[in-house]
Amino acid sequence: MSITRAPLRSEQPFTVFANELLNDETLNADALGVLVYLVSKPPNWTVMPGKVGERFGCGRDKVYRILADLIEAGYVTRAPARDAAGVIRGWKYLVSNEKNPLPENPEMDGELPLPETATSGKSAPQKKDNLKKERDSRPAKKQDTSYSEDFEGVWTLAASLGAPRTKNTSKKKAFGIYRMLNDENKAKVRVAIPAFAAAMRAENRPTDKIKHLQFWLSDGMYETASAPAGAPGAAPTKRFWEHATEKQWANALLVWSTNWQWSESWGPAPDKPGCHVPQNLLDRFDLKYRGHLFSPEEKEAKRARVSQSRDGGSAAPPAV
């Protein structure tokens, strides 16, 4: 939709307004201000309603109401804007500093095409009232909260153990992450939740420091939790660092980089004696995330060890 200023009888570098216009008591302050602003523009100057709203600090709906008042007063006319196929695609408004004695375009139904949320400022169109009644009479849509049976089991298990957190957690988002996992990782989740909960209890981790289920899933923490004794496929006498793969260690380091809280279930932290993280993985992690903690000599030694590992012919471990 566009607004165009019609040519004046005499174009000058200034604008002359008739007293009749300035003293027209049918125009309120808003309508008079917008009309004076539009008429003062160059000939055939075109502007969009949004720009008028920006100029006067008002919303689009108010601009449409002002245009409706100016149409009623006779200073603005409107006509349909058609495409090449003759289909109405919008409306064109022509602004003049003189009242237009002609009736509005006969194609119009006498009702200004305002946005759905706008009103004319006098009485709401009947069409809008009918639409509102129709919306109010429609039955409310029920939110789809159907979850898979296996996810419901995961959610119930986590809720009963208190970790990962389910309270104040988006169940919908957690399910969205869970359902994207393959069967192998879904099985890991079910096994890892009791181990994670036990680790949180052993550390006396405060509840507000325990990860929400949705973030626990998205961070892949099920890859780093030890399976409790008796769990399917678990080695009951082994702890995490005794059976962790390089991929699991890489995931553990990545999780560590998000909050710098090392789980006791992973063994001694990287800054403690006896850390079980493979040295090459730890060197690569240090270069990427903790380089500022080391002297130039220490960083160079780490680079040398990483380079030597890659040149040794063995497959490089997964990137951290």
Contacts in CASP RR format, 6 or more apart in sequence:
PFRMAT RR
TARGET T0000
AUTHOR 0000-0000-0000
METHOD contacts of the structure
MODEL  1
MSITRAPLRSEQPFTVFANELLNDETLNADALGVLVYLVSKPPNWTVMPG
KVGERFGCGRDKVYRILADLIEAGYVTRAPARDAAGVIRGWKYLVSNEKN
PLPENPEMDGELPLPETATSGKSAPQKKDNLKKERDSRPAKKQDTSYSED
FEGVWTLAASLGAPRTKNTSKKKAFGIYRMLNDENKAKVRVAIPAFAAAM
RAENRPTDKIKHLQFWLSDGMYETASAPAGAPGAAPTKRFWEHATEKQWA
NALLVWSTNWQWSESWGPAPDKPGCHVPQNLLDRFDLKYRGHLFSPEEKE
AKRARVSQSRDGGSAAPPAV
1 48 0 8 1.000
1 49 0 8 1.000
1 81 0 8 1.000
1 90 0 8 1.000
1 91 0 8 1.000
1 92 0 8 1.000
1 93 0 8 1.000
2 46 0 8 1.000
2 47 0 8 1.000
2 48 0 8 1.000
2 81 0 8 1.000
2 92 0 8 1.000
2 93 0 8 1.000
3 38 0 8 1.000
3 46 0 8 1.000
3 47 0 8 1.000
3 48 0 8 1.000
3 49 0 8 1.000
3 52 0 8 1.000
3 67 0 8 1.000
3 93 0 8 1.000
3 95 0 8 1.000
4 44 0 8 1.000
4 45 0 8 1.000
4 46 0 8 1.000
4 92 0 8 1.000
4 93 0 8 1.000
4 94 0 8 1.000
4 95 0 8 1.000
5 38 0 8 1.000
5 39 0 8 1.000
5 41 0 8 1.000
5 42 0 8 1.000
5 43 0 8 1.000
5 44 0 8 1.000
5 45 0 8 1.000
5 46 0 8 1.000
5 95 0 8 1.000
6 43 0 8 1.000
6 94 0 8 1.000
6 95 0 8 1.000
6 96 0 8 1.000
7 43 0 8 1.000
7 44 0 8 1.000
8 15 0 8 1.000
8 39 0 8 1.000
8 43 0 8 1.000
8 97 0 8 1.000
10 16 0 8 1.000
11 43 0 8 1.000
15 39 0 8 1.000
15 40 0 8 1.000
15 97 0 8 1.000
17 36 0 8 1.000
17 39 0 8 1.000
17 97 0 8 1.000
18 97 0 8 1.000
18 98 0 8 1.000
21 35 0 8 1.000
21 75 0 8 1.000
21 97 0 8 1.000
21 98 0 8 1.000
22 32 0 8 1.000
24 32 0 8 1.000
24 73 0 8 1.000
26 72 0 8 1.000
26 73 0 8 1.000
27 35 0 8 1.000
27 69 0 8 1.000
27 70 0 8 1.000
27 73 0 8 1.000
28 69 0 8 1.000
30 56 0 8 1.000
30 58 0 8 1.000
30 62 0 8 1.000
30 66 0 8 1.000
30 69 0 8 1.000
31 66 0 8 1.000
31 69 0 8 1.000
31 70 0 8 1.000
31 73 0 8 1.000
33 56 0 8 1.000
34 52 0 8 1.000
34 56 0 8 1.000
34 63 0 8 1.000
34 66 0 8 1.000
34 70 0 8 1.000
35 70 0 8 1.000
35 75 0 8 1.000
35 95 0 8 1.000
35 97 0 8 1.000
37 52 0 8 1.000
37 55 0 8 1.000
37 56 0 8 1.000
38 47 0 8 1.000
38 52 0 8 1.000
38 95 0 8 1.000
39 95 0 8 1.000
39 96 0 8 1.000
39 97 0 8 1.000
41 47 0 8 1.000
49 60 0 8 1.000
49 63 0 8 1.000
49 64 0 8 1.000
49 67 0 8 1.000
50 59 0 8 1.000
50 60 0 8 1.000
50 63 0 8 1.000
52 63 0 8 1.000
53 59 0 8 1.000
53 60 0 8 1.000
53 62 0 8 1.000
53 63 0 8 1.000
56 63 0 8 1.000
60 115 0 8 1.000
60 118 0 8 1.000
61 114 0 8 1.000
61 115 0 8 1.000
61 117 0 8 1.000
61 118 0 8 1.000
61 119 0 8 1.000
64 112 0 8 1.000
64 114 0 8 1.000
64 115 0 8 1.000
64 118 0 8 1.000
65 114 0 8 1.000
65 118 0 8 1.000
65 119 0 8 1.000
65 120 0 8 1.000
65 121 0 8 1.000
67 76 0 8 1.000
67 78 0 8 1.000
67 93 0 8 1.000
67 112 0 8 1.000
68 112 0 8 1.000
68 114 0 8 1.000
68 120 0 8 1.000
68 121 0 8 1.000
70 76 0 8 1.000
70 95 0 8 1.000
71 77 0 8 1.000
71 78 0 8 1.000
71 104 0 8 1.000
71 112 0 8 1.000
73 99 0 8 1.000
74 99 0 8 1.000
74 100 0 8 1.000
75 95 0 8 1.000
75 96 0 8 1.000
75 97 0 8 1.000
75 98 0 8 1.000
75 99 0 8 1.000
75 100 0 8 1.000
76 93 0 8 1.000
76 94 0 8 1.000
76 95 0 8 1.000
76 96 0 8 1.000
76 100 0 8 1.000
77 93 0 8 1.000
77 94 0 8 1.000
77 96 0 8 1.000
77 100 0 8 1.000
77 102 0 8 1.000
77 104 0 8 1.000
77 105 0 8 1.000
78 91 0 8 1.000
78 92 0 8 1.000
78 93 0 8 1.000
78 94 0 8 1.000
78 104 0 8 1.000
78 105 0 8 1.000
78 108 0 8 1.000
78 112 0 8 1.000
79 91 0 8 1.000
79 92 0 8 1.000
79 94 0 8 1.000
79 105 0 8 1.000
79 107 0 8 1.000
80 88 0 8 1.000
80 90 0 8 1.000
80 91 0 8 1.000
80 92 0 8 1.000
80 105 0 8 1.000
80 107 0 8 1.000
80 108 0 8 1.000
81 88 0 8 1.000
81 89 0 8 1.000
81 90 0 8 1.000
81 91 0 8 1.000
81 92 0 8 1.000
82 88 0 8 1.000
82 89 0 8 1.000
83 89 0 8 1.000
90 113 0 8 1.000
91 113 0 8 1.000
104 110 0 8 1.000
111 125 0 8 1.000
111 127 0 8 1.000
112 120 0 8 1.000
114 120 0 8 1.000
114 125 0 8 1.000
116 128 0 8 1.000
116 131 0 8 1.000
119 125 0 8 1.000
119 128 0 8 1.000
145 171 0 8 1.000
145 172 0 8 1.000
147 155 0 8 1.000
147 171 0 8 1.000
147 175 0 8 1.000
148 175 0 8 1.000
148 179 0 8 1.000
150 186 0 8 1.000
150 190 0 8 1.000
151 174 0 8 1.000
151 175 0 8 1.000
151 178 0 8 1.000
151 179 0 8 1.000
154 178 0 8 1.000
154 189 0 8 1.000
154 190 0 8 1.000
154 193 0 8 1.000
155 166 0 8 1.000
155 171 0 8 1.000
155 174 0 8 1.000
155 213 0 8 1.000
157 190 0 8 1.000
157 193 0 8 1.000
157 194 0 8 1.000
158 164 0 8 1.000
158 165 0 8 1.000
158 166 0 8 1.000
158 193 0 8 1.000
158 197 0 8 1.000
158 213 0 8 1.000
159 166 0 8 1.000
159 167 0 8 1.000
161 193 0 8 1.000
161 194 0 8 1.000
161 197 0 8 1.000
162 197 0 8 1.000
162 200 0 8 1.000
162 207 0 8 1.000
162 210 0 8 1.000
163 193 0 8 1.000
163 196 0 8 1.000
163 197 0 8 1.000
163 200 0 8 1.000
163 201 0 8 1.000
163 205 0 8 1.000
163 210 0 8 1.000
164 193 0 8 1.000
164 196 0 8 1.000
164 197 0 8 1.000
164 210 0 8 1.000
164 211 0 8 1.000
164 212 0 8 1.000
164 213 0 8 1.000
164 215 0 8 1.000
164 216 0 8 1.000
164 217 0 8 1.000
164 221 0 8 1.000
165 207 0 8 1.000
165 210 0 8 1.000
165 211 0 8 1.000
165 212 0 8 1.000
165 213 0 8 1.000
166 174 0 8 1.000
166 212 0 8 1.000
166 213 0 8 1.000
168 212 0 8 1.000
169 212 0 8 1.000
169 213 0 8 1.000
169 214 0 8 1.000
170 214 0 8 1.000
173 214 0 8 1.000
174 212 0 8 1.000
174 213 0 8 1.000
174 214 0 8 1.000
174 217 0 8 1.000
177 214 0 8 1.000
177 217 0 8 1.000
177 218 0 8 1.000
178 186 0 8 1.000
178 189 0 8 1.000
178 217 0 8 1.000
181 189 0 8 1.000
181 217 0 8 1.000
185 222 0 8 1.000
187 232 0 8 1.000
188 222 0 8 1.000
188 223 0 8 1.000
189 217 0 8 1.000
189 222 0 8 1.000
191 222 0 8 1.000
191 225 0 8 1.000
191 227 0 8 1.000
191 228 0 8 1.000
191 231 0 8 1.000
191 232 0 8 1.000
191 233 0 8 1.000
191 234 0 8 1.000
192 221 0 8 1.000
192 222 0 8 1.000
192 223 0 8 1.000
192 224 0 8 1.000
192 225 0 8 1.000
192 227 0 8 1.000
193 222 0 8 1.000
193 225 0 8 1.000
194 228 0 8 1.000
194 231 0 8 1.000
195 225 0 8 1.000
195 226 0 8 1.000
195 227 0 8 1.000
195 228 0 8 1.000
195 231 0 8 1.000
195 265 0 8 1.000
196 216 0 8 1.000
196 221 0 8 1.000
196 222 0 8 1.000
196 225 0 8 1.000
196 265 0 8 1.000
198 228 0 8 1.000
198 265 0 8 1.000
199 225 0 8 1.000
199 226 0 8 1.000
199 263 0 8 1.000
199 264 0 8 1.000
199 265 0 8 1.000
200 210 0 8 1.000
202 264 0 8 1.000
202 265 0 8 1.000
203 263 0 8 1.000
203 264 0 8 1.000
209 261 0 8 1.000
211 219 0 8 1.000
211 221 0 8 1.000
216 222 0 8 1.000
219 254 0 8 1.000
219 255 0 8 1.000
219 258 0 8 1.000
220 251 0 8 1.000
220 255 0 8 1.000
221 251 0 8 1.000
221 255 0 8 1.000
223 247 0 8 1.000
223 248 0 8 1.000
223 251 0 8 1.000
223 252 0 8 1.000
224 240 0 8 1.000
224 244 0 8 1.000
224 248 0 8 1.000
224 251 0 8 1.000
224 252 0 8 1.000
224 255 0 8 1.000
224 263 0 8 1.000
224 265 0 8 1.000
224 266 0 8 1.000
225 240 0 8 1.000
225 265 0 8 1.000
226 234 0 8 1.000
226 238 0 8 1.000
226 239 0 8 1.000
226 240 0 8 1.000
226 265 0 8 1.000
227 233 0 8 1.000
227 234 0 8 1.000
227 235 0 8 1.000
228 234 0 8 1.000
228 236 0 8 1.000
229 236 0 8 1.000
229 237 0 8 1.000
230 236 0 8 1.000
235 242 0 8 1.000
235 243 0 8 1.000
239 265 0 8 1.000
239 267 0 8 1.000
240 248 0 8 1.000
240 265 0 8 1.000
240 266 0 8 1.000
240 267 0 8 1.000
241 266 0 8 1.000
241 267 0 8 1.000
241 276 0 8 1.000
244 252 0 8 1.000
244 266 0 8 1.000
244 276 0 8 1.000
246 278 0 8 1.000
246 281 0 8 1.000
246 317 0 8 1.000
246 318 0 8 1.000
247 318 0 8 1.000
249 277 0 8 1.000
249 278 0 8 1.000
249 281 0 8 1.000
250 281 0 8 1.000
250 317 0 8 1.000
250 318 0 8 1.000
250 319 0 8 1.000
250 320 0 8 1.000
252 263 0 8 1.000
252 266 0 8 1.000
252 277 0 8 1.000
253 270 0 8 1.000
253 277 0 8 1.000
253 281 0 8 1.000
253 282 0 8 1.000
253 285 0 8 1.000
253 320 0 8 1.000
254 320 0 8 1.000
256 262 0 8 1.000
256 270 0 8 1.000
257 285 0 8 1.000
257 289 0 8 1.000
262 269 0 8 1.000
262 270 0 8 1.000
266 276 0 8 1.000
267 275 0 8 1.000
267 276 0 8 1.000
268 274 0 8 1.000
268 275 0 8 1.000
268 276 0 8 1.000
269 275 0 8 1.000
270 277 0 8 1.000
270 282 0 8 1.000
270 285 0 8 1.000
275 282 0 8 1.000
277 285 0 8 1.000
278 317 0 8 1.000
279 305 0 8 1.000
280 305 0 8 1.000
280 306 0 8 1.000
280 309 0 8 1.000
280 317 0 8 1.000
281 317 0 8 1.000
281 320 0 8 1.000
283 302 0 8 1.000
283 303 0 8 1.000
283 305 0 8 1.000
283 306 0 8 1.000
284 306 0 8 1.000
284 317 0 8 1.000
284 319 0 8 1.000
284 320 0 8 1.000
285 320 0 8 1.000
286 293 0 8 1.000
286 294 0 8 1.000
286 302 0 8 1.000
287 299 0 8 1.000
287 302 0 8 1.000
287 303 0 8 1.000
287 306 0 8 1.000
288 320 0 8 1.000
289 320 0 8 1.000
291 299 0 8 1.000
294 302 0 8 1.000
309 316 0 8 1.000
310 316 0 8 1.000
END
